[in-house]
Amino acid sequence: MSDRSDLFEQLQRLATEQRNPLSSHIDTASIREILRVINIEDHRVPIAVRQEIPYIAEAVQIVVDAFDRGGRLFYVGAGTSGRLGVVDASEIPPTFGTDPSLVQGIIAGGRIAVFESQEGAEDVAADGAAALDDHGVTSTDVVCGIASSGRTPYVVGAVEHANDTLGAQTLFVTTIPRAEFGVDVDVAICPDVGPEVVMGSTRMKSGTAQKLVLNMITTAAMIRRGKVYENMMVDLQRTSEKLVERAHRTVMMVTGLDYGDAVAAVDAADGHVKTAVVMVLADVEAGEARRRLREANGFVREAIGAR
């Protein structure tokens, strides 16, 4: 009973479990008023995230350094936080042409928890630690815990195991104030979004803040890995008709070729946009374009200028 009392006291103190005085009337509000209140509160999220940019920048550098030495990024979360990690990880390969193993999402309760709530799965710290072992996490990797409350046992257990046993670098994304966060990690990112419109519904502002932070971490890391030229995806995978046409359009925009010539260039590059761009702009064959990209570590600007 004492454990349950302790949990009750912790929940009472959590910022994510407080009532929002600005939404106390929404149960009697009109639909438009409900939406207005939600929208006003949502505007607080990017401001809170902006204040964490120095910490997000540290996290990005850690991730880039890990990628450079052959490491990977693992997100670990439960519920909404876990689903957001899975979503971000799953979108990296088609967007940036990476191997699916480079960024991975681990969610309490396993794959089924992505689609169906498995609330009790988050309560066992040892399960979070075991999940890292199951995924073969090593000291070259980065483990990023995601938990609105900053205290979810499954997530904390994983992060502590990464720190204490595996020697991996650790990040944590939470939406409680930094002063309330007590887990030992290399970098904590703590956008304080305040109480939710519906008390405790962290799928709302907290989830939005976490999604923004994860977007920033992986997008910035991929840019620093040469996956973007100017502001265009040049390492995307042509896995759908939309992405095939985006590849052609990207080559057209970068090089000034018409549609037919852009298609021919992409085909000559075996479907690789980055290679096609270097072929056209440096006026070289596919083999030379690939060699230049290897020597430039994948950065198009350097490959174009290489001799």
Sequence and secondary structure as in RCSB ss.txt:
>XXXX:A:sequence
MSDRSDLFEQLQRLATEQRNPLSSHIDTASIREILRVINIEDHRVPIAVRQEIPYIAEAVQIVVDAFDRGGRLFY
VGAGTSGRLGVVDASEIPPTFGTDPSLVQGIIAGGRIAVFESQEGAEDVAADGAAALDDHGVTSTDVVCGIASSG
RTPYVVGAVEHANDTLGAQTLFVTTIPRAEFGVDVDVAICPDVGPEVVMGSTRMKSGTAQKLVLNMITTAAMIRR
GKVYENMMVDLQRTSEKLVERAHRTVMMVTGLDYGDAVAAVDAADGHVKTAVVMVLADVEAGEARRRLREANGFV
REAIGAR
>XXXX:A:secstr
 HHHHHHHHHHHH GGGS  GGGTTGGGS HHHHHHHHHHHHTHHHHHHHTTHHHHHHHHHHHHHHHHTT  EEE
EE HHHHHHHHHHHHHHHHHH   TTSEEEEETT GGGGTS  GGGGG HHHHHHHHHHTT  TTSEEEEE TTS
  HHHHHHHHHIIIII  EEEEE  S GGG     SEEE     S SSTT TTTHHHHHHHHHHHHHHHHHHHTT
T EETTEESS    SHHHHHHHHHHHHHHH   HHHHHHHHHHTTT HHHHHHHHHHT  HHHHHHHHHHTTT H
HHHHH  
